[in-house]
């Protein structure tokens, strides 16, 4: 355990417990990962998808998406594989591999402020 954790955080944990890291989607471009669960919650601008996954080395991580890319793909997957209805919130266990990780599309921001990015499961 890290010495930077508050006192008591590492007490009473079971052996082998791993931390789950929140990662940036840029870090997943071209990197295969295994999805374990998808949580759909209400975000500030619509549905927010939280993906719990692991990398090829067994490292656990999560990432969030509420865009027209990954979120739309996950909505379609859940509707087809888990009978999720539009607007239904909750957590679904699943097991699928993103063999090529994520891919990113970068484009001029419609508001004129630099570049925007949309991520997709490759």
C-alpha positions in Angstrom: 0.0 0.0 0.0 1.1 3.5 -0.6 2.5 5.6 2.2 0.5 8.5 0.9 -2.9 7.0 2.0 -4.6 8.5 5.0 -4.0 6.6 8.2 -6.3 3.6 8.5 -7.3 3.2 4.9 -5.1 0.1 4.4 -6.3 -1.6 7.7 -8.6 -4.5 7.5 -8.2 -5.1 3.7 -8.2 -8.6 2.5 -5.0 -10.0 1.0 -4.8 -9.5 -2.8 -7.1 -6.5 -2.9 -6.1 -4.3 -5.8 -6.9 -0.6 -6.3 -9.0 0.4 -9.1 -7.6 3.3 -11.1 -9.6 5.9 -12.9 -7.9 6.3 -16.3 -8.1 8.8 -19.1 -9.6 7.5 -22.3 -6.5 8.7 -24.2 -4.6 6.0 -22.2 -6.8 3.3 -23.7 -6.3 4.1 -27.4 -5.0 0.9 -29.0 -4.8 -0.9 -25.7 -6.9 -4.1 -25.4 -9.0 -4.5 -22.3 -11.7 -6.8 -20.8 -14.9 -5.2 -19.6 -16.4 -6.6 -16.4 -19.4 -4.2 -15.8 -21.2 -1.2 -17.1 -23.0 1.2 -14.9 -25.4 3.8 -16.3 -26.2 6.8 -14.1 -27.7 10.2 -14.7 -25.0 12.8 -15.5 -25.2 16.5 -15.9 -25.8 16.3 -19.6 -27.6 13.0 -19.9 -26.7 9.4 -19.2 -23.2 8.7 -18.0 -21.6 5.3 -18.5 -18.9 3.9 -16.1 -16.9 1.0 -17.4 -15.1 -1.3 -15.0 -12.4 -3.3 -16.9 -9.0 -4.8 -16.7 -5.9 -4.6 -18.8 -3.8 -7.5 -20.1 -1.6 -7.4 -16.9 -4.7 -7.8 -14.7 -4.8 -4.2 -13.6 -8.3 -3.0 -12.7 -9.5 0.4 -13.9 -12.6 2.4 -14.7 -13.4 5.1 -17.2 -16.4 7.3 -17.9 -18.2 8.3 -21.0 -21.3 10.2 -21.8 -20.6 11.0 -25.5 -22.0 10.0 -28.8 -19.1 7.5 -29.1 -18.5 4.9 -26.4 -21.7 5.7 -24.5 -23.8 5.1 -27.6 -22.0 1.9 -28.4 -22.6 0.6 -24.8 -26.3 1.6 -24.9 -26.7 -0.4 -28.1 -24.8 -3.4 -26.6 -26.8 -3.3 -23.4 -30.1 -3.1 -25.3 -29.2 -6.1 -27.5 -27.5 -8.3 -24.8 -29.1 -7.3 -21.5 -32.5 -6.0 -22.5 -31.8 -2.6 -21.1 -34.6 -0.1 -21.9 -33.8 3.6 -22.8 -33.5 5.7 -19.7 -33.0 2.6 -17.4 -30.2 3.3 -14.8 -28.3 0.5 -13.1 -25.3 -1.8 -13.3 -24.9 -4.7 -15.6 -22.3 -7.5 -15.3 -20.8 -8.4 -18.6 -17.7 -9.9 -20.1 -16.4 -8.7 -23.5 -13.1 -7.8 -24.9 -12.2 -4.5 -26.6 -9.5 -6.2 -28.7 -8.1 -3.0 -30.1 -9.0 -0.8 -27.1 -10.4 2.6 -27.9 -10.0 4.7 -31.0 -10.3 8.5 -31.1 -11.8 10.9 -33.6 -10.5 14.5 -33.2 -12.2 17.4 -34.9 -12.5 21.1 -34.7 -14.7 22.1 -31.8 -18.0 23.4 -33.2 -17.7 26.4 -30.7 -14.3 27.3 -32.3 -12.3 26.5 -29.2 -9.6 24.1 -30.4 -10.1 20.4 -30.9 -12.8 18.0 -29.5 -12.5 14.3 -29.2 -14.9 11.4 -29.4 -13.8 7.9 -28.4 -15.1 4.6 -29.7 -14.6 1.0 -28.8 -12.4 -0.2 -31.6 
